[in-house]
């Protein structure tokens, strides 16, 4: 199963943001065990780096975290077609539109996000980490 992990879920783990950390870390553990194929978009990587650097202040630490992150998740490229197709959607949140188009291009099965309303026009199921965990338990 291939999932795209939204920026917010990734930051919940990296910054240990409560009360979201507990369920979001499970998504990371599933990717680590290769139970799922996790994907982040290139735009998420740049945003995560920026926000992590602001929070951590230690650039060496940030690079180490990002190195681990990119071994855990594959990175979906963002190209001109991705941007053009995202612009055509006219979504309120352009970053989410870019992530959605990248998810389509990479044929992901689910988008894992806490901001499901930003993806309400998505034809890819968008679920929270909590819902994703429940879904996997039902499949067992």
The first five atom37 places (N, CA, C, CB, O) and aatype in JSON, in Angstrom:
{
  "aatype": [20, 20, 20, 20, 20, 20, 20, 20, 20, 20, 20, 20, 20, 20, 20, 20, 20, 20, 20, 20, 20, 20, 20, 20, 20, 20, 20, 20, 20, 20, 20, 20, 20, 20, 20, 20, 20, 20, 20, 20, 20, 20, 20, 20, 20, 20, 20, 20, 20, 20, 20, 20, 20, 20, 20, 20, 20, 20, 20, 20, 20, 20, 20, 20, 20, 20, 20, 20, 20, 20, 20, 20, 20, 20, 20, 20, 20, 20, 20, 20, 20, 20, 20, 20, 20, 20, 20, 20, 20, 20, 20, 20, 20, 20, 20, 20, 20, 20, 20, 20, 20, 20, 20, 20, 20, 20, 20, 20, 20, 20, 20, 20, 20, 20, 20, 20, 20, 20, 20, 20, 20, 20, 20, 20, 20, 20, 20, 20, 20, 20, 20, 20, 20, 20, 20, 20, 20, 20, 20, 20],
  "atom_mask": [
    [1, 1, 1, 1, 1],
    [1, 1, 1, 1, 1],
    [1, 1, 1, 1, 1],
    [1, 1, 1, 1, 1],
    [1, 1, 1, 1, 1],
    [1, 1, 1, 1, 1],
    [1, 1, 1, 1, 1],
    [1, 1, 1, 1, 1],
    [1, 1, 1, 1, 1],
    [1, 1, 1, 1, 1],
    [1, 1, 1, 1, 1],
    [1, 1, 1, 1, 1],
    [1, 1, 1, 1, 1],
    [1, 1, 1, 1, 1],
    [1, 1, 1, 1, 1],
    [1, 1, 1, 1, 1],
    [1, 1, 1, 1, 1],
    [1, 1, 1, 1, 1],
    [1, 1, 1, 1, 1],
    [1, 1, 1, 1, 1],
    [1, 1, 1, 1, 1],
    [1, 1, 1, 1, 1],
    [1, 1, 1, 1, 1],
    [1, 1, 1, 1, 1],
    [1, 1, 1, 1, 1],
    [1, 1, 1, 1, 1],
    [1, 1, 1, 1, 1],
    [1, 1, 1, 1, 1],
    [1, 1, 1, 1, 1],
    [1, 1, 1, 1, 1],
    [1, 1, 1, 1, 1],
    [1, 1, 1, 1, 1],
    [1, 1, 1, 1, 1],
    [1, 1, 1, 1, 1],
    [1, 1, 1, 1, 1],
    [1, 1, 1, 1, 1],
    [1, 1, 1, 1, 1],
    [1, 1, 1, 1, 1],
    [1, 1, 1, 1, 1],
    [1, 1, 1, 1, 1],
    [1, 1, 1, 1, 1],
    [1, 1, 1, 1, 1],
    [1, 1, 1, 1, 1],
    [1, 1, 1, 1, 1],
    [1, 1, 1, 1, 1],
    [1, 1, 1, 1, 1],
    [1, 1, 1, 1, 1],
    [1, 1, 1, 1, 1],
    [1, 1, 1, 1, 1],
    [1, 1, 1, 1, 1],
    [1, 1, 1, 1, 1],
    [1, 1, 1, 1, 1],
    [1, 1, 1, 1, 1],
    [1, 1, 1, 1, 1],
    [1, 1, 1, 1, 1],
    [1, 1, 1, 1, 1],
    [1, 1, 1, 1, 1],
    [1, 1, 1, 1, 1],
    [1, 1, 1, 1, 1],
    [1, 1, 1, 1, 1],
    [1, 1, 1, 1, 1],
    [1, 1, 1, 1, 1],
    [1, 1, 1, 1, 1],
    [1, 1, 1, 1, 1],
    [1, 1, 1, 1, 1],
    [1, 1, 1, 1, 1],
    [1, 1, 1, 1, 1],
    [1, 1, 1, 1, 1],
    [1, 1, 1, 1, 1],
    [1, 1, 1, 1, 1],
    [1, 1, 1, 1, 1],
    [1, 1, 1, 1, 1],
    [1, 1, 1, 1, 1],
    [1, 1, 1, 1, 1],
    [1, 1, 1, 1, 1],
    [1, 1, 1, 1, 1],
    [1, 1, 1, 1, 1],
    [1, 1, 1, 1, 1],
    [1, 1, 1, 1, 1],
    [1, 1, 1, 1, 1],
    [1, 1, 1, 1, 1],
    [1, 1, 1, 1, 1],
    [1, 1, 1, 1, 1],
    [1, 1, 1, 1, 1],
    [1, 1, 1, 1, 1],
    [1, 1, 1, 1, 1],
    [1, 1, 1, 1, 1],
    [1, 1, 1, 1, 1],
    [1, 1, 1, 1, 1],
    [1, 1, 1, 1, 1],
    [1, 1, 1, 1, 1],
    [1, 1, 1, 1, 1],
    [1, 1, 1, 1, 1],
    [1, 1, 1, 1, 1],
    [1, 1, 1, 1, 1],
    [1, 1, 1, 1, 1],
    [1, 1, 1, 1, 1],
    [1, 1, 1, 1, 1],
    [1, 1, 1, 1, 1],
    [1, 1, 1, 1, 1],
    [1, 1, 1, 1, 1],
    [1, 1, 1, 1, 1],
    [1, 1, 1, 1, 1],
    [1, 1, 1, 1, 1],
    [1, 1, 1, 1, 1],
    [1, 1, 1, 1, 1],
    [1, 1, 1, 1, 1],
    [1, 1, 1, 1, 1],
    [1, 1, 1, 1, 1],
    [1, 1, 1, 1, 1],
    [1, 1, 1, 1, 1],
    [1, 1, 1, 1, 1],
    [1, 1, 1, 1, 1],
    [1, 1, 1, 1, 1],
    [1, 1, 1, 1, 1],
    [1, 1, 1, 1, 1],
    [1, 1, 1, 1, 1],
    [1, 1, 1, 1, 1],
    [1, 1, 1, 1, 1],
    [1, 1, 1, 1, 1],
    [1, 1, 1, 1, 1],
    [1, 1, 1, 1, 1],
    [1, 1, 1, 1, 1],
    [1, 1, 1, 1, 1],
    [1, 1, 1, 1, 1],
    [1, 1, 1, 1, 1],
    [1, 1, 1, 1, 1],
    [1, 1, 1, 1, 1],
    [1, 1, 1, 1, 1],
    [1, 1, 1, 1, 1],
    [1, 1, 1, 1, 1],
    [1, 1, 1, 1, 1],
    [1, 1, 1, 1, 1],
    [1, 1, 1, 1, 1],
    [1, 1, 1, 1, 1],
    [1, 1, 1, 1, 1],
    [1, 1, 1, 1, 1],
    [1, 1, 1, 1, 1],
    [1, 1, 1, 1, 1],
    [1, 1, 1, 1, 1]
  ],
  "atom_positions": [
    [[0.85, -1.17, 0.0], [0.0, 0.0, 0.0], [0.9, 1.24, 0.0], [-0.97, 0.0, 1.22], [1.84, 1.34, 0.78]],
    [[0.57, 2.16, -0.88], [1.36, 3.39, -1.02], [0.56, 4.56, -0.44], [1.74, 3.66, -2.51], [-0.59, 4.77, -0.81]],
    [[1.19, 5.3, 0.45], [0.52, 6.45, 1.08], [1.37, 7.7, 0.94], [0.23, 6.17, 2.57], [2.6, 7.65, 0.98]],
    [[0.7, 8.82, 0.78], [1.38, 10.11, 0.82], [1.14, 10.69, 2.2], [0.88, 11.08, -0.32], [0.0, 10.79, 2.65]],
    [[2.2, 11.08, 2.87], [2.1, 11.65, 4.21], [2.2, 13.17, 4.09], [3.21, 11.09, 5.17], [3.18, 13.71, 3.57]],
    [[1.18, 13.85, 4.56], [1.12, 15.3, 4.51], [2.15, 15.92, 5.45], [-0.3, 15.8, 4.87], [2.6, 15.29, 6.4]],
    [[2.5, 17.15, 5.17], [3.5, 17.88, 5.95], [3.13, 17.94, 7.43], [3.66, 19.3, 5.41], [3.99, 17.76, 8.29]],
    [[1.85, 18.18, 7.73], [1.44, 18.32, 9.13], [1.7, 17.05, 9.93], [-0.04, 18.68, 9.21], [2.12, 17.12, 11.09]],
    [[1.46, 15.9, 9.34], [1.66, 14.63, 10.04], [3.16, 14.41, 10.29], [1.07, 13.45, 9.22], [3.56, 13.96, 11.36]],
    [[3.97, 14.74, 9.3], [5.42, 14.6, 9.45], [5.94, 15.5, 10.56], [6.13, 14.92, 8.12], [6.76, 15.08, 11.38]],
    [[5.48, 16.73, 10.58], [5.91, 17.66, 11.63], [5.41, 17.24, 13.0], [5.43, 19.07, 11.31], [6.07, 17.49, 14.01]],
    [[4.24, 16.6, 13.05], [3.75, 16.1, 14.34], [4.76, 15.13, 14.95], [2.37, 15.4, 14.17], [4.97, 15.13, 16.16]],
    [[5.36, 14.32, 14.1], [6.35, 13.36, 14.59], [7.67, 14.05, 14.91], [6.59, 12.25, 13.55], [8.2, 13.89, 16.01]],
    [[8.19, 14.81, 13.97], [9.52, 15.41, 14.14], [9.58, 16.41, 15.28], [9.95, 16.07, 12.87], [10.62, 16.58, 15.92]],
    [[8.46, 17.09, 15.53], [8.42, 18.08, 16.61], [7.69, 17.54, 17.86], [7.72, 19.36, 16.13], [7.5, 18.26, 18.84]],
    [[7.31, 16.27, 17.79], [6.6, 15.6, 18.9], [5.41, 16.43, 19.39], [7.57, 15.33, 20.06], [5.26, 16.68, 20.59]],
    [[4.58, 16.86, 18.44], [3.44, 17.71, 18.77], [2.3, 16.85, 19.32], [2.97, 18.49, 17.52], [1.81, 15.94, 18.66]],
    [[1.92, 17.16, 20.51], [0.79, 16.49, 21.17], [-0.49, 17.25, 20.84], [1.0, 16.39, 22.72], [-0.46, 18.47, 20.68]],
    [[-1.59, 16.57, 20.75], [-1.84, 15.16, 21.03], [-1.7, 14.26, 19.79], [-3.23, 15.0, 21.6], [-2.14, 13.12, 19.81]],
    [[-1.08, 14.78, 18.73], [-1.04, 14.09, 17.44], [0.11, 13.11, 17.3], [-0.96, 15.09, 16.34], [0.06, 12.21, 16.46]],
    [[1.14, 13.27, 18.11], [2.37, 12.47, 17.97], [2.1, 10.97, 18.02], [3.35, 12.85, 19.08], [2.61, 10.22, 17.19]],
    [[1.3, 10.53, 18.97], [1.11, 9.1, 19.23], [0.64, 8.33, 17.98], [0.1, 8.9, 20.35], [1.19, 7.28, 17.68]],
    [[-0.33, 8.83, 17.28], [-0.83, 8.15, 16.09], [0.06, 8.41, 14.87], [-2.26, 8.59, 15.8], [0.23, 7.52, 14.03]],
    [[0.6, 9.6, 14.77], [1.45, 9.92, 13.62], [2.72, 9.09, 13.6], [1.79, 11.4, 13.62], [3.19, 8.71, 12.53]],
    [[3.29, 8.82, 14.77], [4.52, 8.02, 14.82], [4.26, 6.6, 14.33], [5.08, 8.0, 16.26], [5.17, 5.95, 13.82]],
    [[3.04, 6.11, 14.48], [2.71, 4.77, 13.99], [2.87, 4.71, 12.47], [1.26, 4.38, 14.39], [3.33, 3.7, 11.94]],
    [[2.51, 5.78, 11.78], [2.68, 5.84, 10.33], [4.17, 5.71, 9.98], [2.09, 7.17, 9.76], [4.53, 5.0, 9.04]],
    [[5.02, 6.39, 10.74], [6.47, 6.3, 10.53], [6.96, 4.88, 10.81], [7.21, 7.31, 11.43], [7.81, 4.36, 10.08]],
    [[6.45, 4.27, 11.86], [6.87, 2.9, 12.2], [6.45, 1.92, 11.11], [6.27, 2.48, 13.55], [7.2, 0.99, 10.8]],
    [[5.29, 2.11, 10.54], [4.83, 1.25, 9.44], [5.73, 1.42, 8.21], [3.37, 1.56, 9.09], [6.04, 0.44, 7.53]],
    [[6.13, 2.65, 7.93], [7.04, 2.89, 6.81], [8.41, 2.27, 7.1], [7.19, 4.41, 6.55], [9.04, 1.7, 6.21]],
    [[8.86, 2.38, 8.34], [10.16, 1.82, 8.72], [10.17, 0.3, 8.59], [10.5, 2.22, 10.17], [11.17, -0.29, 8.18]],
    [[9.06, -0.34, 8.93], [8.97, -1.8, 8.83], [8.62, -2.26, 7.42], [7.93, -2.32, 9.82], [8.52, -3.46, 7.15]],
    [[8.44, -1.29, 6.53], [8.09, -1.54, 5.14], [6.72, -2.21, 4.98], [9.15, -2.41, 4.49], [6.45, -2.88, 3.99]],
    [[5.86, -2.0, 5.99], [4.48, -2.46, 5.9], [3.69, -1.6, 4.92], [3.81, -2.45, 7.28], [2.7, -2.03, 4.33]],
    [[4.15, -0.36, 4.75], [3.57, 0.57, 3.78], [4.71, 1.22, 3.01], [2.67, 1.65, 4.48], [5.86, 1.24, 3.47]],
    [[4.38, 1.74, 1.85], [5.33, 2.5, 1.06], [4.97, 3.97, 1.26], [5.31, 2.09, -0.47], [3.99, 4.45, 0.68]],
    [[5.74, 4.68, 2.06], [5.45, 6.07, 2.37], [6.1, 7.02, 1.4], [5.88, 6.39, 3.77], [7.24, 6.81, 0.97]],
    [[5.37, 8.09, 1.07], [5.84, 9.09, 0.12], [5.65, 10.47, 0.73], [5.09, 8.98, -1.23], [4.62, 10.75, 1.35]],
    [[6.64, 11.32, 0.55], [6.53, 12.74, 0.85], [6.76, 13.48, -0.46], [7.57, 13.2, 1.96], [7.46, 12.98, -1.34]],
    [[6.18, 14.65, -0.6], [6.45, 15.43, -1.8], [7.69, 16.29, -1.59], [5.24, 16.31, -2.18], [8.06, 16.61, -0.46]],
    [[8.31, 16.67, -2.7], [9.48, 17.55, -2.63], [9.12, 18.87, -1.95], [10.04, 17.81, -4.04], [9.94, 19.43, -1.22]],
    [[7.91, 19.36, -2.17], [7.5, 20.6, -1.52], [7.4, 20.42, -0.01], [6.15, 21.09, -2.1], [7.7, 21.33, 0.76]],
    [[6.97, 19.24, 0.43], [6.93, 18.96, 1.87], [8.33, 18.96, 2.46], [6.25, 17.62, 2.14], [8.56, 19.49, 3.54]],
    [[9.26, 18.37, 1.73], [10.64, 18.3, 2.23], [11.19, 19.69, 2.48], [11.54, 17.54, 1.23], [11.8, 19.94, 3.52]],
    [[11.0, 20.61, 1.53], [11.54, 21.96, 1.73], [10.83, 22.68, 2.88], [11.4, 22.78, 0.43], [11.47, 23.38, 3.66]],
    [[9.52, 22.5, 2.98], [8.78, 23.14, 4.08], [9.16, 22.55, 5.43], [7.28, 23.0, 3.86], [9.32, 23.28, 6.41]],
    [[9.31, 21.24, 5.48], [9.7, 20.58, 6.73], [11.09, 21.05, 7.16], [9.68, 19.05, 6.57], [11.31, 21.36, 8.33]],
    [[12.01, 21.1, 6.21], [13.37, 21.56, 6.54], [13.32, 22.96, 7.15], [14.27, 21.56, 5.27], [13.92, 23.21, 8.19]],
    [[12.61, 23.86, 6.5], [12.51, 25.25, 6.97], [11.93, 25.32, 8.38], [11.66, 26.08, 6.01], [12.48, 25.99, 9.26]],
    [[10.81, 24.64, 8.6], [10.15, 24.7, 9.91], [10.96, 23.99, 11.0], [8.76, 24.08, 9.82], [10.96, 24.41, 12.15]],
    [[11.62, 22.91, 10.63], [12.46, 22.19, 11.57], [13.67, 23.03, 11.98], [12.92, 20.86, 10.97], [14.07, 23.04, 13.15]],
    [[14.24, 23.72, 11.02], [15.39, 24.59, 11.31], [14.99, 25.72, 12.25], [15.98, 25.18, 10.0], [15.75, 26.09, 13.15]],
    [[13.81, 26.28, 12.07], [13.33, 27.33, 12.97], [13.14, 26.8, 14.38], [12.01, 27.92, 12.46], [13.43, 27.49, 15.36]],
    [[12.65, 25.55, 14.49], [12.36, 24.96, 15.79], [13.61, 24.44, 16.49], [11.36, 23.83, 15.63], [13.73, 24.54, 17.71]],
    [[14.54, 23.88, 15.74], [15.7, 23.2, 16.33], [16.93, 24.09, 16.47], [16.06, 22.02, 15.5], [17.71, 23.91, 17.41]],
    [[17.13, 25.01, 15.57], [18.26, 25.95, 15.57], [19.61, 25.31, 15.23], [18.36, 26.61, 16.92], [20.54, 26.03, 14.86]],
    [[19.75, 24.0, 15.32], [21.0, 23.32, 15.05], [20.94, 22.71, 13.64], [21.29, 22.22, 16.12], [20.29, 21.69, 13.43]],
    [[21.62, 23.34, 12.69], [21.53, 22.93, 11.31], [22.06, 21.51, 11.09], [22.3, 23.9, 10.44], [21.54, 20.78, 10.24]],
    [[23.08, 21.12, 11.84], [23.62, 19.76, 11.71], [22.56, 18.75, 12.12], [24.89, 19.6, 12.59], [22.38, 17.73, 11.45]],
    [[21.87, 19.02, 13.19], [20.78, 18.16, 13.67], [19.68, 18.07, 12.61], [20.2, 18.69, 15.0], [19.15, 16.99, 12.35]],
    [[19.34, 19.19, 12.02], [18.28, 19.23, 11.01], [18.67, 18.37, 9.8], [17.99, 20.69, 10.57], [17.85, 17.6, 9.29]],
    [[19.9, 18.5, 9.35], [20.35, 17.7, 8.2], [20.32, 16.21, 8.54], [21.77, 18.12, 7.77], [19.96, 15.39, 7.68]],
    [[20.69, 15.84, 9.74], [20.64, 14.43, 10.12], [19.21, 13.9, 10.13], [21.29, 14.23, 11.52], [18.94, 12.79, 9.67]],
    [[18.31, 14.69, 10.66], [16.89, 14.31, 10.67], [16.37, 14.15, 9.25], [16.05, 15.36, 11.44], [15.66, 13.19, 8.94]],
    [[16.71, 15.1, 8.39], [16.24, 15.05, 7.0], [16.84, 13.86, 6.26], [16.59, 16.35, 6.27], [16.16, 13.23, 5.44]],
    [[18.1, 13.54, 6.54], [18.71, 12.34, 5.94], [17.93, 11.09, 6.32], [20.18, 12.21, 6.38], [17.66, 10.24, 5.47]],
    [[17.57, 10.98, 7.59], [16.79, 9.81, 8.05], [15.4, 9.81, 7.41], [16.66, 9.82, 9.58], [14.9, 8.76, 7.0]],
    [[14.8, 10.98, 7.33], [13.46, 11.09, 6.76], [13.43, 10.62, 5.31], [12.96, 12.54, 6.86], [12.5, 9.93, 4.89]],
    [[14.45, 10.99, 4.55], [14.47, 10.62, 3.13], [14.92, 9.19, 2.89], [15.37, 11.56, 2.38], [14.86, 8.71, 1.76]],
    [[15.36, 8.5, 3.93], [15.58, 7.06, 3.78], [14.31, 6.3, 4.16], [16.77, 6.6, 4.65], [14.09, 5.17, 3.71]],
    [[13.5, 6.91, 4.99], [12.26, 6.29, 5.44], [11.14, 6.43, 4.4], [11.82, 6.92, 6.76], [10.35, 5.51, 4.19]],
    [[11.1, 7.58, 3.75], [10.06, 7.89, 2.76], [10.69, 8.19, 1.41], [9.2, 9.08, 3.23], [11.77, 8.78, 1.34]],
    [[10.02, 7.79, 0.35], [10.47, 8.22, -0.97], [9.96, 9.65, -1.19], [9.96, 7.25, -2.1], [9.02, 10.09, -0.55]],
    [[10.61, 10.34, -2.11], [10.26, 11.74, -2.36], [9.67, 11.86, -3.76], [11.51, 12.67, -2.2], [10.31, 11.53, -4.76]],
    [[8.43, 12.33, -3.81], [7.75, 12.54, -5.09], [8.21, 13.85, -5.69], [6.21, 12.52, -4.9], [8.14, 14.91, -5.06]],
    [[8.68, 13.77, -6.92], [9.16, 14.96, -7.61], [8.01, 15.92, -7.92], [9.88, 14.57, -8.9], [6.86, 15.52, -8.12]],
    [[8.36, 17.18, -7.96], [7.42, 18.22, -8.38], [8.02, 18.83, -9.65], [7.19, 19.32, -7.24], [9.14, 19.34, -9.63]],
    [[7.27, 18.76, -10.73], [7.78, 19.31, -11.98], [6.78, 20.33, -12.54], [8.05, 18.18, -13.02], [5.78, 20.66, -11.9]],
    [[7.06, 20.81, -13.73], [6.2, 21.84, -14.31], [4.76, 21.35, -14.48], [6.76, 22.27, -15.66], [3.82, 22.1, -14.22]],
    [[4.59, 20.11, -14.9], [3.24, 19.57, -15.08], [2.51, 19.48, -13.74], [3.29, 18.18, -15.74], [1.31, 19.76, -13.67]],
    [[3.23, 19.1, -12.69], [2.63, 19.03, -11.35], [2.08, 20.4, -10.96], [3.67, 18.54, -10.31], [0.94, 20.51, -10.51]],
    [[2.9, 21.42, -11.14], [2.51, 22.78, -10.77], [1.34, 23.27, -11.64], [3.71, 23.74, -10.9], [0.38, 23.84, -11.12]],
    [[1.44, 23.05, -12.94], [0.38, 23.49, -13.86], [-0.95, 22.82, -13.52], [0.76, 23.17, -15.32], [-2.0, 23.48, -13.49]],
    [[-0.91, 21.51, -13.26], [-2.14, 20.79, -12.91], [-2.68, 21.22, -11.55], [-1.89, 19.29, -12.91], [-3.89, 21.28, -11.35]],
    [[-1.79, 21.53, -10.61], [-2.24, 22.01, -9.29], [-2.87, 23.4, -9.42], [-1.06, 22.05, -8.29], [-3.88, 23.68, -8.78]],
    [[-2.28, 24.26, -10.23], [-2.85, 25.59, -10.45], [-4.25, 25.49, -11.07], [-1.92, 26.43, -11.36], [-5.14, 26.26, -10.71]],
    [[-4.43, 24.56, -11.97], [-5.72, 24.39, -12.65], [-6.83, 23.98, -11.68], [-5.6, 23.36, -13.76], [-8.0, 24.24, -11.95]],
    [[-6.47, 23.36, -10.57], [-7.47, 22.95, -9.59], [-8.12, 24.13, -8.87], [-6.84, 22.02, -8.57], [-9.28, 24.06, -8.46]],
    [[-7.35, 25.21, -8.71], [-7.85, 26.42, -8.03], [-8.27, 26.15, -6.58], [-9.02, 27.0, -8.8], [-9.22, 26.75, -6.09]],
    [[-7.53, 25.25, -5.92], [-7.81, 24.98, -4.51], [-7.39, 26.17, -3.67], [-7.1, 23.71, -4.04], [-6.49, 26.93, -4.04]],
    [[-8.05, 26.32, -2.54], [-7.73, 27.4, -1.6], [-6.29, 27.27, -1.09], [-8.71, 27.4, -0.42], [-5.58, 28.26, -0.99]],
    [[-5.87, 26.05, -0.77], [-4.52, 25.8, -0.27], [-3.69, 25.2, -1.41], [-4.53, 24.86, 0.99], [-3.83, 24.01, -1.73]],
    [[-2.84, 26.01, -2.01], [-2.08, 25.59, -3.18], [-1.11, 24.45, -2.85], [-1.31, 26.77, -3.76], [-0.93, 23.54, -3.66]],
    [[-0.48, 24.49, -1.68], [0.43, 23.41, -1.3], [-0.3, 22.07, -1.29], [1.06, 23.69, 0.08], [0.25, 21.07, -1.75]],
    [[-1.52, 22.05, -0.78], [-2.29, 20.81, -0.77], [-2.65, 20.37, -2.19], [-3.57, 20.98, 0.06], [-2.68, 19.18, -2.47]],
    [[-2.91, 21.31, -3.07], [-3.18, 20.98, -4.47], [-1.96, 20.33, -5.11], [-3.59, 22.24, -5.25], [-2.08, 19.36, -5.85]],
    [[-0.78, 20.87, -4.82], [0.46, 20.3, -5.35], [0.65, 18.88, -4.8], [1.68, 21.19, -4.98], [1.03, 17.97, -5.54]],
    [[0.39, 18.71, -3.51], [0.55, 17.39, -2.93], [-0.45, 16.4, -3.53], [0.37, 17.45, -1.4], [-0.11, 15.25, -3.79]],
    [[-1.67, 16.84, -3.76], [-2.69, 15.98, -4.37], [-2.26, 15.55, -5.78], [-4.04, 16.7, -4.43], [-2.33, 14.36, -6.11]],
    [[-1.82, 16.49, -6.59], [-1.4, 16.16, -7.96], [-0.21, 15.21, -7.92], [-1.05, 17.45, -8.75], [-0.16, 14.26, -8.69]],
    [[0.74, 15.47, -7.04], [1.89, 14.55, -6.91], [1.44, 13.17, -6.47], [2.92, 15.11, -5.91], [1.98, 12.16, -6.91]],
    [[0.44, 13.12, -5.6], [-0.1, 11.83, -5.16], [-0.72, 11.09, -6.34], [-1.16, 12.03, -4.05], [-0.53, 9.88, -6.48]],
    [[-1.45, 11.8, -7.19], [-2.04, 11.19, -8.38], [-0.94, 10.67, -9.31], [-2.94, 12.21, -9.14], [-1.01, 9.55, -9.8]],
    [[0.08, 11.5, -9.53], [1.18, 11.12, -10.41], [1.93, 9.89, -9.9], [2.15, 12.29, -10.57], [2.47, 9.12, -10.69]],
    [[1.95, 9.72, -8.59], [2.67, 8.6, -7.98], [1.75, 7.45, -7.58], [3.42, 9.08, -6.78], [2.18, 6.5, -6.92]],
    [[0.5, 7.54, -7.99], [-0.48, 6.48, -7.78], [-0.56, 5.99, -6.33], [-0.15, 5.31, -8.67], [-0.51, 4.8, -6.06]],
    [[-0.69, 6.95, -5.42], [-0.83, 6.58, -4.01], [-2.26, 6.13, -3.73], [-0.44, 7.75, -3.08], [-3.21, 6.53, -4.41]],
    [[-2.39, 5.29, -2.72], [-3.69, 4.76, -2.34], [-4.44, 5.66, -1.35], [-3.53, 3.39, -1.75], [-5.67, 5.75, -1.38]],
    [[-3.68, 6.32, -0.48], [-4.26, 7.17, 0.56], [-3.37, 8.38, 0.8], [-4.46, 6.38, 1.88], [-2.15, 8.32, 0.64]],
    [[-4.0, 9.48, 1.18], [-3.28, 10.65, 1.68], [-3.55, 10.71, 3.17], [-3.74, 11.99, 0.94], [-4.7, 10.74, 3.61]],
    [[-2.48, 10.71, 3.95], [-2.59, 10.77, 5.41], [-2.37, 12.22, 5.83], [-1.56, 9.8, 6.12], [-1.29, 12.77, 5.66]],
    [[-3.42, 12.82, 6.4], [-3.38, 14.23, 6.76], [-4.31, 14.48, 7.94], [-3.78, 15.12, 5.55], [-5.24, 13.72, 8.19]],
    [[-4.03, 15.56, 8.65], [-4.98, 16.01, 9.68], [-5.91, 17.08, 9.12], [-4.23, 16.55, 10.91], [-6.89, 17.45, 9.78]],
    [[-5.61, 17.57, 7.93], [-6.41, 18.64, 7.32], [-7.24, 18.08, 6.17], [-5.5, 19.78, 6.83], [-7.06, 18.49, 5.02]],
    [[-8.13, 17.17, 6.47], [-8.9, 16.5, 5.43], [-9.78, 17.48, 4.64], [-9.77, 15.42, 6.05], [-10.03, 17.26, 3.46]],
    [[-10.25, 18.52, 5.27], [-11.11, 19.48, 4.56], [-10.36, 20.17, 3.43], [-11.67, 20.52, 5.54], [-10.98, 20.59, 2.45]],
    [[-9.03, 20.3, 3.54], [-8.25, 20.92, 2.47], [-8.19, 20.03, 1.24], [-6.85, 21.24, 2.96], [-7.84, 20.49, 0.15]],
    [[-8.52, 18.75, 1.4], [-8.48, 17.79, 0.31], [-9.88, 17.31, -0.08], [-7.61, 16.59, 0.7], [-10.04, 16.22, -0.64]],
    [[-10.9, 18.11, 0.22], [-12.28, 17.64, 0.02], [-12.6, 17.35, -1.44], [-13.25, 18.67, 0.55], [-13.54, 16.6, -1.7]],
    [[-11.87, 17.91, -2.38], [-12.11, 17.63, -3.79], [-11.28, 16.45, -4.29], [-11.81, 18.86, -4.63], [-11.33, 16.11, -5.47]],
    [[-10.53, 15.84, -3.41], [-9.65, 14.73, -3.79], [-10.43, 13.47, -4.09], [-8.64, 14.46, -2.67], [-11.39, 13.13, -3.4]],
    [[-10.02, 12.77, -5.14], [-10.61, 11.47, -5.4], [-9.73, 10.35, -4.84], [-10.81, 11.27, -6.91], [-10.02, 9.16, -5.02]],
    [[-8.67, 10.73, -4.16], [-7.85, 9.8, -3.38], [-8.36, 9.9, -1.95], [-6.29, 10.12, -3.49], [-8.48, 11.0, -1.43]],
    [[-8.65, 8.78, -1.29], [-9.12, 8.87, 0.1], [-8.1, 9.58, 0.99], [-9.41, 7.47, 0.65], [-6.91, 9.26, 0.99]],
    [[-8.6, 10.54, 1.75], [-7.77, 11.3, 2.69], [-8.23, 10.97, 4.1], [-7.84, 12.84, 2.41], [-9.39, 11.18, 4.44]],
    [[-7.32, 10.46, 4.9], [-7.67, 10.06, 6.25], [-6.61, 10.5, 7.23], [-7.88, 8.54, 6.33], [-5.45, 10.7, 6.87]],
    [[-7.02, 10.64, 8.46], [-6.09, 11.04, 9.51], [-5.25, 9.84, 9.93], [-6.87, 11.61, 10.74], [-5.6, 8.7, 9.62]],
    [[-4.14, 10.08, 10.62], [-3.36, 8.95, 11.13], [-4.2, 8.01, 12.0], [-2.17, 9.46, 11.93], [-4.06, 6.79, 11.91]],
    [[-5.07, 8.56, 12.83], [-5.93, 7.76, 13.7], [-6.86, 6.87, 12.87], [-6.76, 8.68, 14.62], [-7.02, 5.68, 13.17]],
    [[-7.46, 7.44, 11.84], [-8.34, 6.66, 10.97], [-7.56, 5.61, 10.19], [-9.07, 7.6, 10.0], [-8.06, 4.5, 9.95]],
    [[-6.34, 5.94, 9.79], [-5.51, 5.0, 9.05], [-5.17, 3.79, 9.91], [-4.22, 5.68, 8.56], [-5.22, 2.65, 9.44]],
    [[-4.83, 4.02, 11.17], [-4.52, 2.93, 12.09], [-5.75, 2.03, 12.27], [-4.05, 3.49, 13.47], [-5.64, 0.81, 12.26]],
    [[-6.92, 2.65, 12.44], [-8.16, 1.88, 12.61], [-8.45, 1.07, 11.35], [-9.35, 2.83, 12.92], [-8.86, -0.09, 11.43]],
    [[-8.24, 1.67, 10.19], [-8.45, 0.99, 8.91], [-7.55, -0.24, 8.8], [-8.18, 1.95, 7.74], [-8.0, -1.31, 8.38]],
    [[-6.28, -0.1, 9.18], [-5.35, -1.23, 9.11], [-5.74, -2.35, 10.08], [-3.92, -0.76, 9.4], [-5.6, -3.53, 9.77]],
    [[-6.23, -1.96, 11.26], [-6.67, -2.97, 12.24], [-7.87, -3.75, 11.71], [-7.02, -2.3, 13.58], [-7.97, -4.96, 11.94]],
    [[-8.77, -3.06, 11.01], [-9.94, -3.73, 10.43], [-9.54, -4.73, 9.37], [-10.89, -2.71, 9.84], [-10.2, -5.76, 9.2]],
    [[-8.46, -4.43, 8.64], [-8.01, -5.3, 7.56], [-7.33, -6.58, 8.07], [-7.04, -4.55, 6.66], [-7.21, -7.56, 7.34]],
    [[-6.89, -6.56, 9.33], [-6.17, -7.73, 9.9], [-7.06, -8.93, 10.04], [-5.57, -7.38, 11.25], [-6.6, -9.98, 10.49]]
  ]
}
